Amino acid sequence: MSKKKNPVIEKARQEGFLAGQKVGFEHGKHTALYTFASKFEGLEKVKGIGPKTMELIVRHFGKEYFESEGKEG
């Protein structure tokens, strides 16, 4: 025979779970942007990548990858 779960506790548990999920998602998004931005750091110094190519790269991936490191194409 299983015990009936307390609805107040279950509601609080669900709210906590969803709040933690939201915080985790935002942290993961920020970490991913920072990681990709660090990979692009110094890309404009590579031979053959000029201003036009850099602008194409920025447009393709999105400015947010370059802004988080203070880099814009």
N, CA, C and O atoms as a Maestro MAE file, in Angstrom:
{
 s_m_m2io_version
 :::
 2.0.0
}

f_m_ct {
 s_m_title
 :::
 protein
 m_atom[292] {
  # First column is atom index #
  i_m_mmod_type
  r_m_x_coord
  r_m_y_coord
  r_m_z_coord
  i_m_residue_number
  s_m_chain_name
  s_m_pdb_residue_name
  s_m_pdb_atom_name
  i_m_atomic_number
  :::
  1 25 0.834 -1.168 0.000 1 A "MET " " N  " 7
  2 3 0.000 0.000 0.000 1 A "MET " " CA " 6
  3 2 0.893 1.250 0.000 1 A "MET " " C  " 6
  4 15 1.719 1.423 0.896 1 A "MET " " O  " 8
  5 25 0.727 2.099 -0.984 2 A "SER " " N  " 7
  6 3 1.561 3.297 -1.052 2 A "SER " " CA " 6
  7 2 0.849 4.483 -0.407 2 A "SER " " C  " 6
  8 15 -0.377 4.589 -0.416 2 A "SER " " O  " 8
  9 25 1.664 5.359 0.149 3 A "LYS " " N  " 7
  10 3 1.109 6.543 0.799 3 A "LYS " " CA " 6
  11 2 0.700 7.567 -0.257 3 A "LYS " " C  " 6
  12 15 1.329 7.685 -1.308 3 A "LYS " " O  " 8
  13 25 -0.348 8.291 0.043 4 A "LYS " " N  " 7
  14 3 -0.787 9.356 -0.844 4 A "LYS " " CA " 6
  15 2 0.157 10.551 -0.648 4 A "LYS " " C  " 6
  16 15 0.458 10.925 0.486 4 A "LYS " " O  " 8
  17 25 0.619 11.143 -1.744 5 A "LYS " " N  " 7
  18 3 1.552 12.266 -1.671 5 A "LYS " " CA " 6
  19 2 0.828 13.537 -1.252 5 A "LYS " " C  " 6
  20 15 -0.308 13.791 -1.652 5 A "LYS " " O  " 8
  21 25 1.517 14.326 -0.437 6 A "ASN " " N  " 7
  22 3 0.973 15.596 0.019 6 A "ASN " " CA " 6
  23 2 0.964 16.576 -1.149 6 A "ASN " " C  " 6
  24 15 2.026 16.858 -1.705 6 A "ASN " " O  " 8
  25 25 -0.204 17.109 -1.545 7 A "PRO " " N  " 7
  26 3 -0.269 18.002 -2.710 7 A "PRO " " CA " 6
  27 2 0.511 19.303 -2.525 7 A "PRO " " C  " 6
  28 15 1.017 19.849 -3.505 7 A "PRO " " O  " 8
  29 25 0.619 19.805 -1.322 8 A "VAL " " N  " 7
  30 3 1.371 21.042 -1.068 8 A "VAL " " CA " 6
  31 2 2.864 20.798 -1.307 8 A "VAL " " C  " 6
  32 15 3.548 21.606 -1.934 8 A "VAL " " O  " 8
  33 25 3.342 19.683 -0.800 9 A "ILE " " N  " 7
  34 3 4.755 19.336 -0.987 9 A "ILE " " CA " 6
  35 2 5.038 19.058 -2.454 9 A "ILE " " C  " 6
  36 15 6.066 19.487 -2.977 9 A "ILE " " O  " 8
  37 25 4.156 18.357 -3.114 10 A "GLU " " N  " 7
  38 3 4.344 18.052 -4.539 10 A "GLU " " CA " 6
  39 2 4.366 19.334 -5.382 10 A "GLU " " C  " 6
  40 15 5.167 19.463 -6.307 10 A "GLU " " O  " 8
  41 25 3.486 20.268 -5.054 11 A "LYS " " N  " 7
  42 3 3.451 21.544 -5.787 11 A "LYS " " CA " 6
  43 2 4.757 22.313 -5.581 11 A "LYS " " C  " 6
  44 15 5.328 22.835 -6.539 11 A "LYS " " O  " 8
  45 25 5.227 22.382 -4.339 12 A "ALA " " N  " 7
  46 3 6.487 23.074 -4.035 12 A "ALA " " CA " 6
  47 2 7.664 22.401 -4.746 12 A "ALA " " C  " 6
  48 15 8.555 23.073 -5.265 12 A "ALA " " O  " 8
  49 25 7.653 21.068 -4.761 13 A "ARG " " N  " 7
  50 3 8.727 20.329 -5.442 13 A "ARG " " CA " 6
  51 2 8.737 20.641 -6.936 13 A "ARG " " C  " 6
  52 15 9.796 20.863 -7.523 13 A "ARG " " O  " 8
  53 25 7.559 20.655 -7.544 14 A "GLN " " N  " 7
  54 3 7.449 20.944 -8.980 14 A "GLN " " CA " 6
  55 2 7.893 22.368 -9.293 14 A "GLN " " C  " 6
  56 15 8.599 22.597 -10.275 14 A "GLN " " O  " 8
  57 25 7.481 23.332 -8.459 15 A "GLU " " N  " 7
  58 3 7.890 24.729 -8.666 15 A "GLU " " CA " 6
  59 2 9.400 24.882 -8.542 15 A "GLU " " C  " 6
  60 15 10.023 25.587 -9.336 15 A "GLU " " O  " 8
  61 25 9.984 24.227 -7.555 16 A "GLY " " N  " 7
  62 3 11.437 24.266 -7.376 16 A "GLY " " CA " 6
  63 2 12.169 23.636 -8.542 16 A "GLY " " C  " 6
  64 15 13.196 24.144 -8.994 16 A "GLY " " O  " 8
  65 25 11.636 22.532 -9.025 17 A "PHE " " N  " 7
  66 3 12.238 21.851 -10.170 17 A "PHE " " CA " 6
  67 2 12.242 22.754 -11.397 17 A "PHE " " C  " 6
  68 15 13.259 22.876 -12.080 17 A "PHE " " O  " 8
  69 25 11.097 23.391 -11.679 18 A "LEU " " N  " 7
  70 3 10.996 24.266 -12.848 18 A "LEU " " CA " 6
  71 2 11.885 25.497 -12.712 18 A "LEU " " C  " 6
  72 15 12.490 25.935 -13.691 18 A "LEU " " O  " 8
  73 25 11.968 26.058 -11.506 19 A "ALA " " N  " 7
  74 3 12.837 27.221 -11.288 19 A "ALA " " CA " 6
  75 2 14.299 26.833 -11.501 19 A "ALA " " C  " 6
  76 15 15.058 27.578 -12.121 19 A "ALA " " O  " 8
  77 25 14.690 25.676 -10.993 20 A "GLY " " N  " 7
  78 3 16.065 25.200 -11.177 20 A "GLY " " CA " 6
  79 2 16.377 24.919 -12.637 20 A "GLY " " C  " 6
  80 15 17.487 25.169 -13.107 20 A "GLY " " O  " 8
  81 25 15.397 24.401 -13.338 21 A "GLN " " N  " 7
  82 3 15.571 24.116 -14.763 21 A "GLN " " CA " 6
  83 2 15.811 25.409 -15.540 21 A "GLN " " C  " 6
  84 15 16.663 25.454 -16.428 21 A "GLN " " O  " 8
  85 25 15.063 26.457 -15.208 22 A "LYS " " N  " 7
  86 3 15.211 27.749 -15.883 22 A "LYS " " CA " 6
  87 2 16.596 28.339 -15.623 22 A "LYS " " C  " 6
  88 15 17.255 28.812 -16.549 22 A "LYS " " O  " 8
  89 25 17.034 28.310 -14.368 23 A "VAL " " N  " 7
  90 3 18.352 28.838 -14.015 23 A "VAL " " CA " 6
  91 2 19.443 28.042 -14.733 23 A "VAL " " C  " 6
  92 15 20.395 28.623 -15.254 23 A "VAL " " O  " 8
  93 25 19.307 26.734 -14.759 24 A "GLY " " N  " 7
  94 3 20.292 25.884 -15.424 24 A "GLY " " CA " 6
  95 2 20.370 26.157 -16.915 24 A "GLY " " C  " 6
  96 15 21.458 26.163 -17.491 24 A "GLY " " O  " 8
  97 25 19.222 26.384 -17.543 25 A "PHE " " N  " 7
  98 3 19.199 26.679 -18.969 25 A "PHE " " CA " 6
  99 2 19.911 27.995 -19.257 25 A "PHE " " C  " 6
  100 15 20.711 28.073 -20.189 25 A "PHE " " O  " 8
  101 25 19.628 29.030 -18.465 26 A "GLU " " N  " 7
  102 3 20.263 30.338 -18.668 26 A "GLU " " CA " 6
  103 2 21.776 30.239 -18.463 26 A "GLU " " C  " 6
  104 15 22.547 30.835 -19.216 26 A "GLU " " O  " 8
  105 25 22.194 29.493 -17.455 27 A "HIS " " N  " 7
  106 3 23.628 29.320 -17.208 27 A "HIS " " CA " 6
  107 2 24.290 28.586 -18.377 27 A "HIS " " C  " 6
  108 15 25.377 28.959 -18.819 27 A "HIS " " O  " 8
  109 25 23.628 27.544 -18.869 28 A "GLY " " N  " 7
  110 3 24.171 26.792 -19.996 28 A "GLY " " CA " 6
  111 2 24.271 27.641 -21.257 28 A "GLY " " C  " 6
  112 15 25.240 27.537 -22.010 28 A "GLY " " O  " 8
  113 25 23.267 28.480 -21.482 29 A "LYS " " N  " 7
  114 3 23.274 29.365 -22.644 29 A "LYS " " CA " 6
  115 2 24.437 30.353 -22.554 29 A "LYS " " C  " 6
  116 15 25.141 30.580 -23.537 29 A "LYS " " O  " 8
  117 25 24.632 30.932 -21.382 30 A "HIS " " N  " 7
  118 3 25.730 31.887 -21.184 30 A "HIS " " CA " 6
  119 2 27.085 31.193 -21.373 30 A "HIS " " C  " 6
  120 15 27.987 31.740 -22.007 30 A "HIS " " O  " 8
  121 25 27.214 29.997 -20.823 31 A "THR " " N  " 7
  122 3 28.465 29.247 -20.948 31 A "THR " " CA " 6
  123 2 28.762 28.907 -22.410 31 A "THR " " C  " 6
  124 15 29.908 29.000 -22.849 31 A "THR " " O  " 8
  125 25 27.742 28.517 -23.158 32 A "ALA " " N  " 7
  126 3 27.932 28.185 -24.573 32 A "ALA " " CA " 6
  127 2 28.364 29.411 -25.363 32 A "ALA " " C  " 6
  128 15 29.276 29.327 -26.186 32 A "ALA " " O  " 8
  129 25 27.720 30.549 -25.122 33 A "LEU " " N  " 7
  130 3 28.101 31.779 -25.824 33 A "LEU " " CA " 6
  131 2 29.548 32.148 -25.519 33 A "LEU " " C  " 6
  132 15 30.296 32.522 -26.422 33 A "LEU " " O  " 8
  133 25 29.947 32.045 -24.253 34 A "TYR " " N  " 7
  134 3 31.314 32.376 -23.865 34 A "TYR " " CA " 6
  135 2 32.313 31.424 -24.519 34 A "TYR " " C  " 6
  136 15 33.373 31.848 -24.979 34 A "TYR " " O  " 8
  137 25 31.969 30.136 -24.559 35 A "THR " " N  " 7
  138 3 32.864 29.138 -25.161 35 A "THR " " CA " 6
  139 2 33.054 29.403 -26.647 35 A "THR " " C  " 6
  140 15 34.181 29.400 -27.143 35 A "THR " " O  " 8
  141 25 31.937 29.635 -27.369 36 A "PHE " " N  " 7
  142 3 32.049 29.909 -28.800 36 A "PHE " " CA " 6
  143 2 32.793 31.219 -29.046 36 A "PHE " " C  " 6
  144 15 33.596 31.305 -29.975 36 A "PHE " " O  " 8
  145 25 32.539 32.229 -28.233 37 A "ALA " " N  " 7
  146 3 33.215 33.520 -28.394 37 A "ALA " " CA " 6
  147 2 34.722 33.354 -28.209 37 A "ALA " " C  " 6
  148 15 35.507 33.966 -28.934 37 A "ALA " " O  " 8
  149 25 35.126 32.536 -27.254 38 A "SER " " N  " 7
  150 3 36.559 32.332 -27.038 38 A "SER " " CA " 6
  151 2 37.190 31.585 -28.214 38 A "SER " " C  " 6
  152 15 38.372 31.780 -28.501 38 A "SER " " O  " 8
  153 25 36.427 30.740 -28.894 39 A "LYS " " N  " 7
  154 3 36.948 30.032 -30.068 39 A "LYS " " CA " 6
  155 2 37.169 30.995 -31.238 39 A "LYS " " C  " 6
  156 15 38.081 30.803 -32.041 39 A "LYS " " O  " 8
  157 25 36.323 32.038 -31.329 40 A "PHE " " N  " 7
  158 3 36.432 33.004 -32.411 40 A "PHE " " CA " 6
  159 2 37.465 34.092 -32.128 40 A "PHE " " C  " 6
  160 15 37.828 34.853 -33.024 40 A "PHE " " O  " 8
  161 25 37.941 34.167 -30.879 41 A "GLU " " N  " 7
  162 3 38.900 35.201 -30.513 41 A "GLU " " CA " 6
  163 2 40.169 35.070 -31.361 41 A "GLU " " C  " 6
  164 15 40.745 33.986 -31.463 41 A "GLU " " O  " 8
  165 25 40.589 36.158 -31.954 42 A "GLY " " N  " 7
  166 3 41.786 36.168 -32.766 42 A "GLY " " CA " 6
  167 2 41.577 35.698 -34.188 42 A "GLY " " C  " 6
  168 15 42.537 35.626 -34.956 42 A "GLY " " O  " 8
  169 25 40.363 35.381 -34.556 43 A "LEU " " N  " 7
  170 3 40.075 34.873 -35.898 43 A "LEU " " CA " 6
  171 2 40.435 35.890 -36.970 43 A "LEU " " C  " 6
  172 15 40.865 35.522 -38.063 43 A "LEU " " O  " 8
  173 25 40.258 37.178 -36.655 44 A "GLU " " N  " 7
  174 3 40.563 38.212 -37.643 44 A "GLU " " CA " 6
  175 2 42.066 38.313 -37.936 44 A "GLU " " C  " 6
  176 15 42.464 38.964 -38.902 44 A "GLU " " O  " 8
  177 25 42.897 37.677 -37.110 45 A "LYS " " N  " 7
  178 3 44.345 37.707 -37.318 45 A "LYS " " CA " 6
  179 2 44.822 36.590 -38.251 45 A "LYS " " C  " 6
  180 15 45.983 36.575 -38.662 45 A "LYS " " O  " 8
  181 25 43.936 35.669 -38.581 46 A "VAL " " N  " 7
  182 3 44.300 34.544 -39.450 46 A "VAL " " CA " 6
  183 2 44.474 35.061 -40.874 46 A "VAL " " C  " 6
  184 15 43.643 35.813 -41.382 46 A "VAL " " O  " 8
  185 25 45.567 34.645 -41.507 47 A "LYS " " N  " 7
  186 3 45.850 35.067 -42.871 47 A "LYS " " CA " 6
  187 2 44.711 34.626 -43.796 47 A "LYS " " C  " 6
  188 15 44.300 33.466 -43.779 47 A "LYS " " O  " 8
  189 25 44.216 35.548 -44.588 48 A "GLY " " N  " 7
  190 3 43.148 35.251 -45.526 48 A "GLY " " CA " 6
  191 2 41.764 35.636 -45.019 48 A "GLY " " C  " 6
  192 15 40.792 35.604 -45.774 48 A "GLY " " O  " 8
  193 25 41.673 35.997 -43.744 49 A "ILE " " N  " 7
  194 3 40.386 36.446 -43.195 49 A "ILE " " CA " 6
  195 2 40.463 37.955 -43.014 49 A "ILE " " C  " 6
  196 15 41.047 38.467 -42.058 49 A "ILE " " O  " 8
  197 25 39.855 38.641 -43.961 50 A "GLY " " N  " 7
  198 3 39.826 40.099 -43.917 50 A "GLY " " CA " 6
  199 2 38.500 40.592 -43.361 50 A "GLY " " C  " 6
  200 15 37.696 39.810 -42.855 50 A "GLY " " O  " 8
  201 25 38.284 41.892 -43.461 51 A "PRO " " N  " 7
  202 3 37.048 42.483 -42.929 51 A "PRO " " CA " 6
  203 2 35.766 41.916 -43.559 51 A "PRO " " C  " 6
  204 15 34.767 41.717 -42.868 51 A "PRO " " O  " 8
  205 25 35.803 41.660 -44.862 52 A "LYS " " N  " 7
  206 3 34.596 41.142 -45.525 52 A "LYS " " CA " 6
  207 2 34.270 39.724 -45.055 52 A "LYS " " C  " 6
  208 15 33.114 39.412 -44.768 52 A "LYS " " O  " 8
  209 25 35.282 38.876 -44.979 53 A "THR " " N  " 7
  210 3 35.075 37.506 -44.525 53 A "THR " " CA " 6
  211 2 34.637 37.492 -43.066 53 A "THR " " C  " 6
  212 15 33.766 36.716 -42.672 53 A "THR " " O  " 8
  213 25 35.254 38.361 -42.270 54 A "MET " " N  " 7
  214 3 34.880 38.434 -40.863 54 A "MET " " CA " 6
  215 2 33.420 38.862 -40.713 54 A "MET " " C  " 6
  216 15 32.705 38.343 -39.856 54 A "MET " " O  " 8
  217 25 32.980 39.802 -41.539 55 A "GLU " " N  " 7
  218 3 31.582 40.243 -41.496 55 A "GLU " " CA " 6
  219 2 30.635 39.097 -41.874 55 A "GLU " " C  " 6
  220 15 29.567 38.957 -41.277 55 A "GLU " " O  " 8
  221 25 31.017 38.283 -42.854 56 A "LEU " " N  " 7
  222 3 30.203 37.120 -43.224 56 A "LEU " " CA " 6
  223 2 30.106 36.118 -42.069 56 A "LEU " " C  " 6
  224 15 29.045 35.549 -41.814 56 A "LEU " " O  " 8
  225 25 31.216 35.916 -41.387 57 A "ILE " " N  " 7
  226 3 31.240 34.994 -40.250 57 A "ILE " " CA " 6
  227 2 30.350 35.523 -39.127 57 A "ILE " " C  " 6
  228 15 29.577 34.769 -38.536 57 A "ILE " " O  " 8
  229 25 30.459 36.811 -38.837 58 A "VAL " " N  " 7
  230 3 29.639 37.419 -37.781 58 A "VAL " " CA " 6
  231 2 28.163 37.313 -38.135 58 A "VAL " " C  " 6
  232 15 27.342 36.977 -37.282 58 A "VAL " " O  " 8
  233 25 27.825 37.594 -39.372 59 A "ARG " " N  " 7
  234 3 26.421 37.506 -39.784 59 A "ARG " " CA " 6
  235 2 25.897 36.075 -39.716 59 A "ARG " " C  " 6
  236 15 24.745 35.845 -39.348 59 A "ARG " " O  " 8
  237 25 26.752 35.114 -40.074 60 A "HIS " " N  " 7
  238 3 26.324 33.717 -40.074 60 A "HIS " " CA " 6
  239 2 26.061 33.202 -38.652 60 A "HIS " " C  " 6
  240 15 25.021 32.598 -38.392 60 A "HIS " " O  " 8
  241 25 26.992 33.438 -37.747 61 A "PHE " " N  " 7
  242 3 26.870 32.901 -36.394 61 A "PHE " " CA " 6
  243 2 26.049 33.796 -35.471 61 A "PHE " " C  " 6
  244 15 25.441 33.302 -34.521 61 A "PHE " " O  " 8
  245 25 26.020 35.088 -35.730 62 A "GLY " " N  " 7
  246 3 25.279 36.020 -34.876 62 A "GLY " " CA " 6
  247 2 26.226 36.861 -34.047 62 A "GLY " " C  " 6
  248 15 27.258 36.382 -33.575 62 A "GLY " " O  " 8
  249 25 25.863 38.114 -33.879 63 A "LYS " " N  " 7
  250 3 26.727 39.050 -33.153 63 A "LYS " " CA " 6
  251 2 26.929 38.677 -31.695 63 A "LYS " " C  " 6
  252 15 27.956 39.023 -31.110 63 A "LYS " " O  " 8
  253 25 25.962 37.971 -31.090 64 A "GLU " " N  " 7
  254 3 26.088 37.654 -29.669 64 A "GLU " " CA " 6
  255 2 27.331 36.826 -29.353 64 A "GLU " " C  " 6
  256 15 27.852 36.891 -28.240 64 A "GLU " " O  " 8
  257 25 27.812 36.047 -30.329 65 A "TYR " " N  " 7
  258 3 29.018 35.257 -30.090 65 A "TYR " " CA " 6
  259 2 30.262 36.135 -30.020 65 A "TYR " " C  " 6
  260 15 31.256 35.759 -29.400 65 A "TYR " " O  " 8
  261 25 30.208 37.278 -30.641 66 A "PHE " " N  " 7
  262 3 31.347 38.169 -30.681 66 A "PHE " " CA " 6
  263 2 31.233 39.268 -29.634 66 A "PHE " " C  " 6
  264 15 32.252 39.774 -29.163 66 A "PHE " " O  " 8
  265 25 30.016 39.645 -29.262 67 A "GLU " " N  " 7
  266 3 29.813 40.696 -28.270 67 A "GLU " " CA " 6
  267 2 30.159 40.248 -26.869 67 A "GLU " " C  " 6
  268 15 30.605 41.064 -26.062 67 A "GLU " " O  " 8
  269 25 29.968 38.977 -26.550 68 A "SER " " N  " 7
  270 3 30.231 38.506 -25.184 68 A "SER " " CA " 6
  271 2 31.708 38.594 -24.828 68 A "SER " " C  " 6
  272 15 32.056 38.615 -23.647 68 A "SER " " O  " 8
  273 25 32.570 38.645 -25.818 69 A "GLU " " N  " 7
  274 3 33.997 38.834 -25.590 69 A "GLU " " CA " 6
  275 2 34.443 40.232 -25.969 69 A "GLU " " C  " 6
  276 15 35.636 40.535 -25.961 69 A "GLU " " O  " 8
  277 25 33.476 41.090 -26.306 70 A "GLY " " N  " 7
  278 3 33.835 42.440 -26.721 70 A "GLY " " CA " 6
  279 2 34.324 42.500 -28.155 70 A "GLY " " C  " 6
  280 15 34.939 43.487 -28.559 70 A "GLY " " O  " 8
  281 25 34.063 41.465 -28.923 71 A "LYS " " N  " 7
  282 3 34.519 41.397 -30.316 71 A "LYS " " CA " 6
  283 2 33.339 41.578 -31.238 71 A "LYS " " C  " 6
  284 15 32.318 40.909 -31.085 71 A "LYS " " O  " 8
  285 25 33.467 42.470 -32.186 72 A "GLU " " N  " 7
  286 3 32.481 42.600 -33.252 72 A "GLU " " CA " 6
  287 2 33.241 42.658 -34.552 72 A "GLU " " C  " 6
  288 15 34.310 43.262 -34.635 72 A "GLU " " O  " 8
  289 25 32.682 42.025 -35.572 73 A "GLY " " N  " 7
  290 3 33.338 41.941 -36.866 73 A "GLY " " CA " 6
  291 2 33.416 43.173 -37.580 73 A "GLY " " C  " 6
  292 15 33.953 43.212 -38.687 73 A "GLY " " O  " 8
  :::
 }
 m_bond[291] {
  # First column is bond index #
  i_m_from
  i_m_to
  i_m_order
  :::
  1 1 2 1
  2 2 3 1
  3 3 4 2
  4 3 5 1
  5 5 6 1
  6 6 7 1
  7 7 8 2
  8 7 9 1
  9 9 10 1
  10 10 11 1
  11 11 12 2
  12 11 13 1
  13 13 14 1
  14 14 15 1
  15 15 16 2
  16 15 17 1
  17 17 18 1
  18 18 19 1
  19 19 20 2
  20 19 21 1
  21 21 22 1
  22 22 23 1
  23 23 24 2
  24 23 25 1
  25 25 26 1
  26 26 27 1
  27 27 28 2
  28 27 29 1
  29 29 30 1
  30 30 31 1
  31 31 32 2
  32 31 33 1
  33 33 34 1
  34 34 35 1
  35 35 36 2
  36 35 37 1
  37 37 38 1
  38 38 39 1
  39 39 40 2
  40 39 41 1
  41 41 42 1
  42 42 43 1
  43 43 44 2
  44 43 45 1
  45 45 46 1
  46 46 47 1
  47 47 48 2
  48 47 49 1
  49 49 50 1
  50 50 51 1
  51 51 52 2
  52 51 53 1
  53 53 54 1
  54 54 55 1
  55 55 56 2
  56 55 57 1
  57 57 58 1
  58 58 59 1
  59 59 60 2
  60 59 61 1
  61 61 62 1
  62 62 63 1
  63 63 64 2
  64 63 65 1
  65 65 66 1
  66 66 67 1
  67 67 68 2
  68 67 69 1
  69 69 70 1
  70 70 71 1
  71 71 72 2
  72 71 73 1
  73 73 74 1
  74 74 75 1
  75 75 76 2
  76 75 77 1
  77 77 78 1
  78 78 79 1
  79 79 80 2
  80 79 81 1
  81 81 82 1
  82 82 83 1
  83 83 84 2
  84 83 85 1
  85 85 86 1
  86 86 87 1
  87 87 88 2
  88 87 89 1
  89 89 90 1
  90 90 91 1
  91 91 92 2
  92 91 93 1
  93 93 94 1
  94 94 95 1
  95 95 96 2
  96 95 97 1
  97 97 98 1
  98 98 99 1
  99 99 100 2
  100 99 101 1
  101 101 102 1
  102 102 103 1
  103 103 104 2
  104 103 105 1
  105 105 106 1
  106 106 107 1
  107 107 108 2
  108 107 109 1
  109 109 110 1
  110 110 111 1
  111 111 112 2
  112 111 113 1
  113 113 114 1
  114 114 115 1
  115 115 116 2
  116 115 117 1
  117 117 118 1
  118 118 119 1
  119 119 120 2
  120 119 121 1
  121 121 122 1
  122 122 123 1
  123 123 124 2
  124 123 125 1
  125 125 126 1
  126 126 127 1
  127 127 128 2
  128 127 129 1
  129 129 130 1
  130 130 131 1
  131 131 132 2
  132 131 133 1
  133 133 134 1
  134 134 135 1
  135 135 136 2
  136 135 137 1
  137 137 138 1
  138 138 139 1
  139 139 140 2
  140 139 141 1
  141 141 142 1
  142 142 143 1
  143 143 144 2
  144 143 145 1
  145 145 146 1
  146 146 147 1
  147 147 148 2
  148 147 149 1
  149 149 150 1
  150 150 151 1
  151 151 152 2
  152 151 153 1
  153 153 154 1
  154 154 155 1
  155 155 156 2
  156 155 157 1
  157 157 158 1
  158 158 159 1
  159 159 160 2
  160 159 161 1
  161 161 162 1
  162 162 163 1
  163 163 164 2
  164 163 165 1
  165 165 166 1
  166 166 167 1
  167 167 168 2
  168 167 169 1
  169 169 170 1
  170 170 171 1
  171 171 172 2
  172 171 173 1
  173 173 174 1
  174 174 175 1
  175 175 176 2
  176 175 177 1
  177 177 178 1
  178 178 179 1
  179 179 180 2
  180 179 181 1
  181 181 182 1
  182 182 183 1
  183 183 184 2
  184 183 185 1
  185 185 186 1
  186 186 187 1
  187 187 188 2
  188 187 189 1
  189 189 190 1
  190 190 191 1
  191 191 192 2
  192 191 193 1
  193 193 194 1
  194 194 195 1
  195 195 196 2
  196 195 197 1
  197 197 198 1
  198 198 199 1
  199 199 200 2
  200 199 201 1
  201 201 202 1
  202 202 203 1
  203 203 204 2
  204 203 205 1
  205 205 206 1
  206 206 207 1
  207 207 208 2
  208 207 209 1
  209 209 210 1
  210 210 211 1
  211 211 212 2
  212 211 213 1
  213 213 214 1
  214 214 215 1
  215 215 216 2
  216 215 217 1
  217 217 218 1
  218 218 219 1
  219 219 220 2
  220 219 221 1
  221 221 222 1
  222 222 223 1
  223 223 224 2
  224 223 225 1
  225 225 226 1
  226 226 227 1
  227 227 228 2
  228 227 229 1
  229 229 230 1
  230 230 231 1
  231 231 232 2
  232 231 233 1
  233 233 234 1
  234 234 235 1
  235 235 236 2
  236 235 237 1
  237 237 238 1
  238 238 239 1
  239 239 240 2
  240 239 241 1
  241 241 242 1
  242 242 243 1
  243 243 244 2
  244 243 245 1
  245 245 246 1
  246 246 247 1
  247 247 248 2
  248 247 249 1
  249 249 250 1
  250 250 251 1
  251 251 252 2
  252 251 253 1
  253 253 254 1
  254 254 255 1
  255 255 256 2
  256 255 257 1
  257 257 258 1
  258 258 259 1
  259 259 260 2
  260 259 261 1
  261 261 262 1
  262 262 263 1
  263 263 264 2
  264 263 265 1
  265 265 266 1
  266 266 267 1
  267 267 268 2
  268 267 269 1
  269 269 270 1
  270 270 271 1
  271 271 272 2
  272 271 273 1
  273 273 274 1
  274 274 275 1
  275 275 276 2
  276 275 277 1
  277 277 278 1
  278 278 279 1
  279 279 280 2
  280 279 281 1
  281 281 282 1
  282 282 283 1
  283 283 284 2
  284 283 285 1
  285 285 286 1
  286 286 287 1
  287 287 288 2
  288 287 289 1
  289 289 290 1
  290 290 291 1
  291 291 292 2
  :::
 }
}
